[in-house]
Amino acid sequence: MRRKRHRKWQTTLLVLSLIGLWIIFLLPSNLVRAPAPNEAVPAIPAGNQAIAAPPSPSPIVIESSEDPPEPDYTDAVWMAVGDIMMHMPLLPGAYDKTTDRYNFDPFFTEVKPLFAQGDWVIANLETPIAGEEFGYSGYPLFNAPVELAEALKAAGFNMITNANNHSLDKGEKGLLRTLANLKALDLPIVGTAASQEEADRLLLSEKNGIVMGLAAYTYGTNGIPIPEGKPYLVSIIYEEKIKEDIMRLRREGADFITVSLHFGTEYQTAPNEEQKRLARSLIAAGADIIAGSHPHVVQPYEVVETVNEHGLAKKGLIIYSMGNFISNQRGETKDYGVIFKVNIRKNKSDGSTQLTEIESIPTWVHRYKPDHAYRYRILPIDETIAASSDELLTQADYATLKKNAELLRNRLDSMK
């Protein structure tokens, strides 16, 4: 009996031991025993003291039910054409004996509605307009009636670039008279100047809250020397000077910059390597549009990727040559030109400006002879072909227009 009790007691002890072990293993391992009332607490060495921060609450994200505001944009339209020339055959048909004046408005009748779409409409004037006193003349030393400037303004042109190889055809006096005649019509001019102060003055023009800076330069003056001590008369292409002018225009508030370059090789339908190098270098230096002239035929254009002064990506437009807008030159596409129309968009939120739409509109100088003298009209080719209703054009004219329209389009787009 005693032996049975002893076994019972042993069994009870074994069960209690197992329960104790089970409780110990289930207790959290990171429990810290509180010190007894008289037990010393180990000190934390100075310099290593740390205060445990309470756990950070989870961030509360409040989602707005409204979309972020759209950027605030403003737009304006830039337009430009090629060479405005005045060969002698253009004069007789424009002369009105009853008024003893010339009327060149009919040159531009068919394209005037297009220019009404532009905010900046730029013409490259490649002839002095010194008036009758200097004698009217054509190639090689040009001089046109003042009425040509009046017709340009009436057609919608509001800015003139005047740096070209014919700027000094009538000497310093002819250049100064040209400037005076253009200023009398409130036509802003860039590329020639009457003084150093005038040459240093920047041309900035604001339309719809967008400021354009405009500068113009030529490769030379056909060997006619610029008078000593008067380099300001004609702006010559010096790359570093142009880049300095670009920086000045930007500092003075230009949102985008147009540089007009009279350069390249006459009658060549593609730009030479120096044209490409210089134009791309100026785009990299901050110009937005290069408006080329001088070859007297249309050359391609290209859009190049670059960055603005804030490091943001942007596009630069290089137009190597816009051909002849009005002249008496014929054949081998010398009687063709192009109007460029570019939409300029400014983000008013961050001040950045982009070229958002680029349109090239080929033109043809229609020359016809209803009497003793030739008449001239500038026709937008695509529009003229689409209408096919011009009573002054023959079927042969339309066939030629269609053929050359395709040729010009392929040429213009060949570097895109």
C-alpha positions in Angstrom: 0.0 0.0 0.0 2.8 2.3 0.9 4.5 1.4 -2.4 1.4 2.4 -4.4 1.3 5.8 -2.7 4.9 6.4 -3.4 4.4 5.7 -7.2 1.4 8.0 -7.2 3.5 10.8 -5.7 6.2 10.3 -8.2 3.8 10.5 -11.1 2.3 13.7 -9.7 5.8 15.3 -9.4 6.6 14.3 -13.0 3.4 15.9 -14.4 4.0 19.1 -12.4 7.6 19.3 -13.7 6.4 18.9 -17.3 3.8 21.6 -16.8 6.5 24.0 -15.4 8.8 23.4 -18.3 5.9 24.0 -20.8 5.1 27.4 -19.1 8.8 28.5 -19.2 9.1 27.8 -23.0 5.8 29.6 -23.8 6.9 32.8 -22.0 8.2 35.7 -24.3 12.0 35.7 -24.5 12.3 39.5 -24.3 10.6 40.0 -20.9 12.9 41.9 -18.6 12.9 41.2 -14.9 12.1 44.3 -12.8 14.8 44.9 -10.2 14.1 44.2 -6.6 13.5 47.2 -4.4 17.0 47.2 -3.0 18.7 46.0 -6.2 21.1 48.4 -8.0 20.2 49.4 -11.5 23.3 49.2 -13.9 24.3 52.7 -15.1 24.4 53.6 -18.8 27.8 55.2 -19.6 27.6 59.0 -20.4 27.6 59.7 -24.1 25.8 56.5 -25.0 22.5 57.5 -23.5 19.6 56.9 -25.7 15.9 57.5 -25.3 13.6 55.1 -26.9 11.2 56.9 -29.2 7.6 55.9 -29.2 6.6 54.1 -32.3 5.8 56.6 -35.2 2.2 56.6 -36.2 1.4 55.6 -39.8 1.2 58.6 -42.1 -2.3 59.6 -43.0 -2.8 60.1 -46.7 -5.6 62.4 -47.7 -6.5 61.9 -51.3 -7.9 64.9 -53.1 -10.9 64.3 -55.2 -9.9 67.2 -57.6 -7.4 66.8 -60.5 -4.2 69.0 -60.4 -4.7 72.2 -62.3 -3.8 72.1 -66.0 -0.8 74.2 -67.1 -1.7 77.7 -68.3 -0.5 78.1 -72.0 -0.4 81.0 -74.4 0.2 80.7 -78.1 1.5 83.0 -80.9 2.3 82.4 -84.6 5.7 83.0 -86.2 5.9 83.4 -90.0 8.8 84.2 -92.3 9.6 84.3 -96.0 12.7 84.3 -98.2 14.3 87.0 -100.3 12.4 90.1 -101.3 14.3 91.3 -104.5 13.5 93.9 -107.1 14.9 93.2 -110.5 14.1 95.9 -113.1 11.5 93.8 -115.1 9.3 94.0 -111.9 9.0 97.8 -112.1 7.1 98.8 -115.4 4.0 96.7 -114.8 3.7 98.2 -111.3 3.9 101.8 -112.4 0.7 103.9 -112.5 1.1 106.9 -114.8 -2.0 108.6 -113.4 -0.5 108.8 -109.9 3.1 108.7 -110.9 3.6 106.1 -108.3 4.4 102.4 -108.1 1.8 99.9 -106.7 3.3 96.6 -105.7 0.3 95.4 -103.7 -0.8 92.9 -106.4 2.4 91.0 -105.8 1.0 89.9 -102.4 -2.7 89.7 -103.0 -2.9 85.9 -102.9 -0.7 85.4 -99.8 -2.0 88.3 -97.8 -4.7 86.2 -96.1 -2.1 83.8 -94.9 -0.1 86.5 -93.2 -3.2 87.6 -91.3 -2.7 84.3 -89.3 0.7 85.4 -88.1 1.7 87.5 -85.0 5.3 88.0 -86.2 5.6 88.1 -90.0 9.2 88.6 -91.1 10.5 89.5 -94.6 14.2 89.4 -95.7 14.7 92.6 -97.7 17.5 92.0 -100.2 17.5 95.3 -101.9 18.0 98.9 -100.7 14.9 101.0 -100.7 16.6 104.3 -101.1 14.1 105.9 -103.5 14.3 107.7 -106.8 17.1 110.0 -105.8 19.5 107.1 -105.9 18.3 105.8 -109.2 16.2 102.6 -109.6 18.4 99.6 -110.5 18.5 95.8 -110.5 21.3 93.3 -110.4 24.1 93.7 -109.5 23.5 96.9 -107.5 19.9 97.0 -106.4 17.7 99.9 -105.4 13.9 99.9 -105.3 11.1 102.4 -104.9 9.8 103.3 -101.4 6.4 101.9 -102.5 7.9 98.4 -102.1 8.2 98.9 -98.3 4.6 100.3 -98.3 3.4 97.1 -100.1 5.3 94.9 -97.6 3.5 96.6 -94.7 0.1 96.4 -96.4 0.6 92.7 -97.0 1.0 92.1 -93.3 4.8 92.1 -92.8 5.7 93.6 -89.4 9.4 92.9 -89.1 12.3 93.3 -91.6 15.7 91.6 -91.6 18.1 93.6 -93.7 21.6 92.0 -93.3 22.6 90.7 -96.7 25.1 90.9 -99.5 23.2 93.8 -101.2 22.9 96.0 -98.1 25.6 98.4 -99.3 24.6 98.4 -103.0 24.0 102.1 -102.8 26.7 102.8 -100.3 26.4 104.1 -96.8 24.0 106.9 -97.8 21.7 104.4 -99.6 21.7 102.2 -96.5 20.9 105.1 -94.2 18.1 106.3 -96.5 16.7 102.7 -96.6 16.6 102.7 -92.8 14.9 106.1 -92.7 12.2 105.0 -95.2 11.5 101.8 -93.2 11.4 103.6 -89.9 8.9 106.1 -91.4 6.6 103.2 -91.9 7.1 101.9 -88.3 8.7 98.7 -89.6 11.2 97.4 -87.1 14.6 96.6 -88.8 17.4 94.4 -87.7 20.8 93.6 -89.4 21.7 97.1 -90.5 22.0 100.2 -88.3 22.7 103.9 -88.5 24.9 104.1 -85.4 26.7 101.9 -82.9 24.0 102.6 -80.3 21.3 101.5 -82.7 23.3 98.3 -83.6 23.7 97.5 -79.9 20.0 97.9 -79.3 18.2 94.5 -79.0 15.0 93.8 -81.0 12.4 92.3 -78.7 8.8 91.9 -79.7 6.0 90.7 -77.5 2.9 89.0 -78.8 0.2 87.3 -76.6 2.6 87.3 -73.7 5.4 85.7 -75.6 8.6 87.7 -76.2 10.7 87.0 -79.3 14.2 88.2 -79.7 15.3 88.8 -83.4 18.9 89.2 -84.8 20.2 89.1 -88.3 23.6 88.7 -89.9 25.2 88.2 -93.4 28.3 86.5 -94.7 29.4 89.7 -96.5 28.5 92.6 -98.8 29.6 91.4 -102.2 33.1 92.8 -101.8 31.8 96.3 -101.1 33.8 97.4 -98.0 32.0 98.6 -94.9 33.2 102.1 -94.3 36.2 102.3 -91.9 35.2 102.8 -88.3 31.5 102.0 -89.0 31.2 98.2 -88.5 27.7 98.8 -87.1 26.3 99.5 -90.6 25.9 95.8 -91.5 25.9 92.9 -89.1 28.5 90.3 -90.3 28.5 86.7 -89.3 30.9 86.2 -86.4 30.0 83.1 -84.5 31.1 84.2 -81.1 29.4 87.6 -81.5 26.2 85.9 -82.5 26.3 83.7 -79.4 26.9 86.7 -77.2 23.9 88.4 -78.7 21.8 85.3 -78.1 22.8 85.4 -74.4 22.0 89.1 -74.2 18.6 88.6 -75.8 17.8 85.8 -73.3 18.9 88.0 -70.3 16.7 90.8 -71.5 13.6 88.6 -71.4 13.4 86.8 -74.8 11.2 83.6 -74.4 12.5 82.4 -77.8 15.1 83.7 -80.3 15.1 83.9 -84.1 18.5 84.3 -85.8 18.3 85.3 -89.5 21.4 84.1 -91.4 22.2 85.2 -95.0 24.5 82.4 -95.8 25.1 79.3 -98.0 25.9 78.8 -101.6 23.8 80.3 -104.3 21.5 78.0 -106.4 22.5 74.9 -104.3 19.4 72.9 -103.2 21.1 71.5 -100.2 23.0 73.2 -97.3 26.8 72.9 -97.3 28.7 71.6 -94.3 29.5 75.0 -92.9 25.8 76.0 -93.0 24.9 72.9 -91.0 27.7 73.3 -88.5 27.0 77.0 -87.8 23.3 76.6 -87.6 23.4 73.7 -85.2 26.0 75.4 -83.1 23.8 78.4 -82.7 20.8 76.3 -81.8 22.9 74.6 -79.1 23.9 78.1 -77.9 20.3 79.0 -77.3 18.7 80.1 -80.6 15.3 78.5 -81.3 14.8 79.3 -85.0 17.4 79.8 -87.7 15.9 81.6 -90.7 18.2 81.1 -93.7 18.4 83.0 -96.9 20.7 83.8 -99.9 20.8 80.6 -102.1 17.8 81.9 -104.0 16.3 78.3 -104.1 14.5 76.4 -101.4 16.7 74.2 -99.2 15.6 71.6 -96.6 14.7 72.3 -93.0 15.4 70.2 -89.9 14.3 70.0 -86.3 17.0 69.3 -83.8 16.8 68.2 -80.2 18.5 70.3 -77.6 17.9 71.6 -74.1 17.0 75.1 -72.7 18.7 77.1 -70.1 16.9 75.1 -67.4 18.1 71.8 -68.8 14.6 70.9 -70.2 14.4 69.2 -73.6 13.3 71.4 -76.4 13.3 71.5 -80.2 15.2 73.9 -82.5 14.1 74.7 -86.1 16.8 75.2 -88.8 15.5 76.6 -92.1 18.5 76.6 -94.4 17.0 78.6 -97.2 13.5 79.9 -97.9 14.3 80.7 -101.6 13.0 83.7 -103.5 9.7 85.1 -102.3 9.6 87.8 -105.0 12.1 88.2 -107.9 12.4 88.0 -111.6 14.7 84.9 -111.5 13.3 82.0 -113.4 14.0 78.3 -114.0 15.6 75.6 -111.8 13.2 76.4 -109.0 14.6 80.0 -108.6 11.0 81.2 -109.0 9.9 79.2 -106.0 10.0 80.0 -102.3 8.4 78.9 -99.0 6.5 80.5 -96.2 7.2 79.0 -92.8 4.5 79.1 -90.2 5.4 78.0 -86.6 3.2 77.9 -83.6 5.0 79.1 -80.4 3.6 77.9 -77.1 4.6 79.2 -73.7 3.8 77.5 -70.5 3.1 80.4 -68.2 3.4 78.1 -65.2 7.1 77.5 -65.6 8.1 80.0 -68.4 9.2 77.3 -70.9 8.5 77.8 -74.6 8.2 75.1 -77.3 7.7 75.0 -81.1 4.5 72.9 -81.3 3.5 73.1 -85.0 5.7 73.6 -88.0 4.1 74.2 -91.4 5.9 74.9 -94.7 3.9 76.5 -97.5 5.6 76.5 -100.9 5.0 79.5 -103.2 5.5 80.3 -106.8 6.1 83.6 -108.5 3.7 83.7 -111.4 4.9 86.0 -114.2 2.6 86.8 -117.0 2.4 89.5 -119.7 -1.1 90.9 -120.4 0.4 93.9 -122.3 3.7 95.6 -122.8 5.0 94.8 -119.3 5.2 91.7 -117.1 3.0 91.3 -114.0 3.9 89.2 -111.0 1.9 87.3 -108.3 3.0 85.2 -105.5 0.8 82.1 -105.4 0.5 79.5 -102.5 1.1 76.3 -104.5 -1.0 73.7 -102.7 -4.0 76.1 -102.3 -3.8 77.1 -106.0 -3.7 73.4 -107.2 -6.5 72.4 -104.9 -8.8 75.2 -106.2 -7.8 74.7 -109.9 -9.8 77.8 -110.7 -7.3 80.5 -111.5 -8.2 82.0 -114.8 -4.7 83.4 -115.4 -3.2 79.9 -115.3 -3.1 77.5 -118.2 -3.2 73.7 -118.0 0.5 73.6 -118.6 1.0 75.9 -115.6 -1.0 73.6 -113.4 1.0 70.6 -114.7 4.2 72.3 -113.9 3.0 73.4 -110.4 2.0 69.8 -109.6 5.4 68.4 -110.6 7.4 71.1 -108.8 5.1 70.9 -105.7 6.2 67.3 -105.2 9.8 68.1 -105.9 9.8 71.0 -103.4 8.0 68.9 -100.7 10.6 66.1 -101.1 13.4 68.6 -100.9 12.0 70.4 -97.9 11.4 67.2 -96.0 14.7 65.5 -96.9 16.4 66.3 -93.6 13.4 65.7 -91.3 
